[in-house]
């Protein structure tokens, strides 16, 4: 398989750093399309999972460890002589952590940094009100609660019939994540929105316990989906942060 199928939306500026972005449950690689044009000093790659977006016809991978290994191998194949940074939002933060652990232990990739957004630390219990074994109307309630999906779409039964199976698969994937004491050796940064109904400083500060390197966290104005609400301003924050870390390791 062409490894680039994992990264349908990308922008290679011939920079020294490759940034790989992982989306939330219910999202796809297209969530980061607007980010592509926002970066100038990074090569950005939006990760597309099997069964999502441009790969909708493929069978999804519902085990996060198996998925993490495959994504890590794809990253390795296009990151020769490049530094690598991982960004994950919500479910994507769990996938990014899994990928980071694989990259550190089974590849020679120059992994620099993990930025985890809108998710509690790997060893902490989440506050989701929905589980994949529950009826569909509970999932719709959860989508209402978290925000990020236009109300008109949540009231459109045809739309819901189309997306619910894919979103449920994402929840099954996320629920497969198992923390068994893994620790990273790279810096970790945690971000979240100050109006996120499920997160507080105490939830995010626990990310410091899964790295042997430096840690910091910051909150931003907005909801669980603050990164899309802030748009270009947040893109600039991420770029400046990554460039600071990549330069400091030269």
Kinemage of the C-alpha trace (Angstrom):
@kinemage 1
@onewidth
@group {chain A} dominant
@subgroup {mainchain}
@vectorlist {calphas} color= white
{ca unk a 1} P 0.000 0.000 0.000
{ca unk a 2} L 1.158 3.505 -0.810
{ca unk a 3} L 1.996 4.985 2.588
{ca unk a 4} L 0.816 8.410 1.414
{ca unk a 5} L -2.771 7.144 1.499
{ca unk a 6} L -2.508 7.843 5.234
{ca unk a 7} L -1.903 11.546 4.515
{ca unk a 8} L -4.330 12.780 1.820
{ca unk a 9} L -4.046 16.421 2.875
{ca unk a 10} L -0.503 17.658 3.244
{ca unk a 11} L 1.821 20.527 2.473
{ca unk a 12} L 5.558 19.967 2.113
{ca unk a 13} L 7.507 23.205 2.440
{ca unk a 14} L 10.815 21.287 2.452
{ca unk a 15} L 11.072 22.253 6.111
{ca unk a 16} L 13.079 20.343 8.732
{ca unk a 17} L 9.997 19.306 10.748
{ca unk a 18} L 7.068 17.063 9.795
{ca unk a 19} L 3.893 17.682 11.812
{ca unk a 20} L 1.308 14.861 11.839
{ca unk a 21} L -2.241 15.696 12.982
{ca unk a 22} L -4.795 13.219 14.391
{ca unk a 23} L -8.517 14.073 14.496
{ca unk a 24} L -11.253 13.634 17.090
{ca unk a 25} L -13.914 10.899 17.109
{ca unk a 26} L -16.325 11.608 14.280
{ca unk a 27} L -13.752 13.609 12.346
{ca unk a 28} L -11.459 12.846 9.432
{ca unk a 29} L -8.246 14.111 7.884
{ca unk a 30} L -10.237 16.944 6.305
{ca unk a 31} L -10.573 18.562 9.744
{ca unk a 32} L -7.079 19.951 9.251
{ca unk a 33} L -7.420 21.119 5.644
{ca unk a 34} L -7.523 24.753 6.737
{ca unk a 35} L -4.354 24.217 8.736
{ca unk a 36} L -2.463 23.154 5.618
{ca unk a 37} L -2.247 26.697 4.269
{ca unk a 38} L -1.600 28.177 7.699
{ca unk a 39} L 1.882 26.777 8.249
{ca unk a 40} L 4.950 28.198 6.564
{ca unk a 41} L 7.870 26.633 8.397
{ca unk a 42} L 6.543 23.098 8.913
{ca unk a 43} L 5.570 20.226 6.659
{ca unk a 44} L 2.061 19.259 7.740
{ca unk a 45} L 0.330 15.919 7.247
{ca unk a 46} L -3.269 15.212 8.237
{ca unk a 47} L -3.718 11.544 9.129
{ca unk a 48} L -6.587 9.629 7.486
{ca unk a 49} L -7.648 6.432 9.245
{ca unk a 50} L -9.064 3.406 7.376
{ca unk a 51} L -12.833 3.734 7.106
{ca unk a 52} L -12.748 7.541 7.348
{ca unk a 53} L -13.028 10.333 4.785
{ca unk a 54} L -11.031 9.547 1.649
{ca unk a 55} L -10.697 5.928 2.891
{ca unk a 56} L -14.382 5.492 3.691
{ca unk a 57} L -14.673 2.268 1.679
{ca unk a 58} L -11.911 0.535 3.660
{ca unk a 59} L -12.493 -1.674 6.673
{ca unk a 60} L -11.796 0.345 9.850
{ca unk a 61} L -9.109 -0.714 12.312
{ca unk a 62} L -10.784 -0.827 15.718
{ca unk a 63} L -7.761 -1.629 17.887
{ca unk a 64} L -5.697 1.399 18.796
{ca unk a 65} L -2.420 -0.512 19.295
{ca unk a 66} L -2.688 -2.148 15.851
{ca unk a 67} L -3.643 1.174 14.285
{ca unk a 68} L -0.809 2.999 16.034
{ca unk a 69} L 1.781 0.585 14.646
{ca unk a 70} L 0.533 1.032 11.084
{ca unk a 71} L 0.414 4.826 11.320
{ca unk a 72} L 3.888 4.899 12.875
{ca unk a 73} L 5.260 2.837 10.003
{ca unk a 74} L 3.673 5.210 7.500
{ca unk a 75} L 5.200 8.187 9.326
{ca unk a 76} L 8.601 6.521 9.340
{ca unk a 77} L 8.407 5.904 5.580
{ca unk a 78} L 8.081 9.613 4.748
{ca unk a 79} L 10.144 11.146 7.549
{ca unk a 80} L 13.702 10.174 6.672
{ca unk a 81} L 16.091 12.898 7.865
{ca unk a 82} L 13.160 14.916 9.258
{ca unk a 83} L 12.178 15.789 12.785
{ca unk a 84} L 8.691 14.631 13.720
{ca unk a 85} L 6.016 16.235 15.902
{ca unk a 86} L 2.622 14.684 16.681
{ca unk a 87} L -0.574 16.638 17.377
{ca unk a 88} L -3.727 14.851 18.529
{ca unk a 89} L -7.143 16.245 19.375
{ca unk a 90} L -9.448 14.317 21.735
{ca unk a 91} L -9.445 10.677 20.499
{ca unk a 92} L -6.563 11.766 18.288
{ca unk a 93} L -4.467 12.498 21.385
{ca unk a 94} L -4.768 8.846 22.454
{ca unk a 95} L -3.772 7.679 18.959
{ca unk a 96} L -0.874 10.140 18.859
{ca unk a 97} L 0.376 8.864 22.228
{ca unk a 98} L 0.235 5.272 20.953
{ca unk a 99} L 2.075 6.266 17.773
{ca unk a 100} L 4.694 8.193 19.748
{ca unk a 101} L 5.415 5.183 21.935
{ca unk a 102} L 5.812 2.953 18.870
{ca unk a 103} L 8.071 5.459 17.090
{ca unk a 104} L 10.333 5.748 20.126
{ca unk a 105} L 10.651 2.013 20.659
{ca unk a 106} L 10.624 0.495 17.186
{ca unk a 107} L 11.933 3.100 14.731
{ca unk a 108} L 14.778 5.566 14.250
{ca unk a 109} L 12.420 8.491 13.681
{ca unk a 110} L 13.630 11.779 15.210
{ca unk a 111} L 10.546 12.302 17.369
{ca unk a 112} L 10.593 15.748 18.986
{ca unk a 113} L 7.318 16.538 20.705
{ca unk a 114} L 3.752 15.422 21.427
{ca unk a 115} L 0.969 18.009 21.660
{ca unk a 116} L -2.162 16.498 23.233
{ca unk a 117} L -5.352 18.535 22.953
{ca unk a 118} L -8.750 18.170 24.637
{ca unk a 119} L -8.144 14.803 26.278
{ca unk a 120} L -7.326 13.647 29.775
{ca unk a 121} L -3.977 11.907 30.357
{ca unk a 122} L -3.691 8.276 29.156
{ca unk a 123} L -3.870 6.795 32.653
{ca unk a 124} L -6.888 8.867 33.769
{ca unk a 125} L -10.542 7.938 33.372
{ca unk a 126} L -12.529 10.029 30.920
{ca unk a 127} L -15.863 11.683 31.655
{ca unk a 128} L -17.680 10.666 28.482
{ca unk a 129} L -21.399 10.121 28.978
{ca unk a 130} L -21.565 7.705 26.036
{ca unk a 131} L -20.184 4.198 25.501
{ca unk a 132} L -20.281 2.339 22.188
{ca unk a 133} L -22.570 -0.353 23.656
{ca unk a 134} L -25.316 2.216 24.281
{ca unk a 135} L -28.229 3.019 21.958
{ca unk a 136} L -27.742 5.557 19.180
{ca unk a 137} L -29.848 8.274 20.811
{ca unk a 138} L -27.314 8.450 23.649
{ca unk a 139} L -24.571 9.130 21.100
{ca unk a 140} L -26.645 11.946 19.617
{ca unk a 141} L -27.052 13.384 23.123
{ca unk a 142} L -23.273 13.225 23.559
{ca unk a 143} L -22.708 15.072 20.287
{ca unk a 144} L -25.128 17.773 21.486
{ca unk a 145} L -23.297 17.989 24.816
{ca unk a 146} L -19.806 18.328 23.387
{ca unk a 147} L -20.743 20.765 20.638
{ca unk a 148} L -18.731 21.046 17.433
{ca unk a 149} L -21.515 19.666 15.209
{ca unk a 150} L -23.986 22.181 13.725
{ca unk a 151} L -27.441 21.880 15.255
{ca unk a 152} L -29.079 21.605 11.840
{ca unk a 153} L -27.055 18.454 11.141
{ca unk a 154} L -27.902 16.883 14.494
{ca unk a 155} L -31.564 17.417 13.620
{ca unk a 156} L -31.154 15.842 10.178
{ca unk a 157} L -32.003 12.138 10.381
{ca unk a 158} L -30.539 11.348 6.960
{ca unk a 159} L -27.213 12.872 8.019
{ca unk a 160} L -27.272 10.988 11.324
{ca unk a 161} L -28.000 7.685 9.587
{ca unk a 162} L -24.943 8.263 7.429
{ca unk a 163} L -22.457 9.294 10.127
{ca unk a 164} L -23.538 7.362 13.240
{ca unk a 165} L -21.893 4.034 12.221
{ca unk a 166} L -18.569 5.769 11.567
{ca unk a 167} L -18.694 7.727 14.835
{ca unk a 168} L -19.552 4.559 16.775
{ca unk a 169} L -16.514 2.870 15.225
{ca unk a 170} L -14.386 5.773 16.457
{ca unk a 171} L -15.704 5.262 19.981
{ca unk a 172} L -14.953 1.535 19.775
{ca unk a 173} L -11.441 2.411 18.615
{ca unk a 174} L -10.977 4.937 21.418
{ca unk a 175} L -12.296 2.506 24.040
{ca unk a 176} L -9.673 -0.044 22.928
{ca unk a 177} L -6.923 2.222 24.259
{ca unk a 178} L -5.202 0.601 27.226
{ca unk a 179} L -2.555 2.333 29.307
{ca unk a 180} L -0.024 -0.141 30.715
{ca unk a 181} L 2.566 2.211 32.142
{ca unk a 182} L 4.134 3.433 28.902
{ca unk a 183} L 6.302 6.540 29.230
{ca unk a 184} L 7.644 8.774 26.492
{ca unk a 185} L 11.093 10.318 26.402
{ca unk a 186} L 10.032 13.443 24.521
{ca unk a 187} L 8.479 16.668 25.813
{ca unk a 188} L 4.687 16.653 26.103
{ca unk a 189} L 2.434 19.697 25.897
{ca unk a 190} L -1.270 19.524 26.803
{ca unk a 191} L -3.867 22.037 25.584
{ca unk a 192} L -7.585 22.363 26.212
{ca unk a 193} L -10.483 24.811 25.993
{ca unk a 194} L -11.531 26.539 29.202
{ca unk a 195} L -15.201 25.802 28.433
{ca unk a 196} L -14.670 22.085 27.829
{ca unk a 197} L -17.309 20.332 29.968
{ca unk a 198} L -15.049 17.377 30.749
{ca unk a 199} L -11.624 18.896 31.418
{ca unk a 200} L -9.874 21.036 34.009
{ca unk a 201} L -6.272 21.884 34.897
{ca unk a 202} L -6.037 18.800 37.108
{ca unk a 203} L -7.000 16.509 34.204
{ca unk a 204} L -4.432 18.010 31.857
{ca unk a 205} L -1.585 18.314 34.354
{ca unk a 206} L -1.538 14.526 34.721
{ca unk a 207} L 0.036 14.268 31.258
{ca unk a 208} L 3.304 15.127 33.039
{ca unk a 209} L 3.250 11.605 34.501
{ca unk a 210} L 3.606 9.895 31.089
{ca unk a 211} L 6.872 11.484 30.015
{ca unk a 212} L 10.429 11.370 31.305
{ca unk a 213} L 11.025 14.736 29.643
{ca unk a 214} L 9.603 18.230 30.140
{ca unk a 215} L 5.890 18.979 30.353
{ca unk a 216} L 3.651 22.032 30.179
{ca unk a 217} L -0.032 22.700 29.677
{ca unk a 218} L -2.140 25.668 28.664
{ca unk a 219} L -5.825 26.427 28.347
{ca unk a 220} L -7.411 28.479 25.599
{ca unk a 221} L -10.701 30.280 25.256
{ca unk a 222} L -13.281 27.920 23.850
{ca unk a 223} L -15.013 24.565 24.000
{ca unk a 224} L -13.880 20.991 23.424
{ca unk a 225} L -13.355 22.140 19.832
{ca unk a 226} L -11.472 25.347 20.716
{ca unk a 227} L -8.812 24.751 18.038
{ca unk a 228} L -11.367 25.236 15.253
{ca unk a 229} L -12.982 28.170 17.033
{ca unk a 230} L -9.651 29.991 17.352
{ca unk a 231} L -8.556 29.191 13.809
{ca unk a 232} L -5.413 30.954 12.579
{ca unk a 233} L -4.527 32.241 16.035
{ca unk a 234} L -4.148 28.703 17.326
{ca unk a 235} L -2.266 27.576 14.222
{ca unk a 236} L 0.283 30.315 14.968
{ca unk a 237} L 0.589 29.137 18.589
{ca unk a 238} L 1.254 25.562 17.473
{ca unk a 239} L 3.788 26.620 14.862
{ca unk a 240} L 5.701 28.883 17.273
{ca unk a 241} L 5.697 26.164 19.939
{ca unk a 242} L 6.975 23.474 17.587
{ca unk a 243} L 9.667 25.689 16.120
{ca unk a 244} L 10.838 26.556 19.632
{ca unk a 245} L 11.199 22.890 20.566
{ca unk a 246} L 12.776 21.808 17.277
{ca unk a 247} L 15.364 24.610 17.353
{ca unk a 248} L 16.201 23.922 20.997
{ca unk a 249} L 17.123 20.332 20.130
{ca unk a 250} L 19.565 21.208 17.353
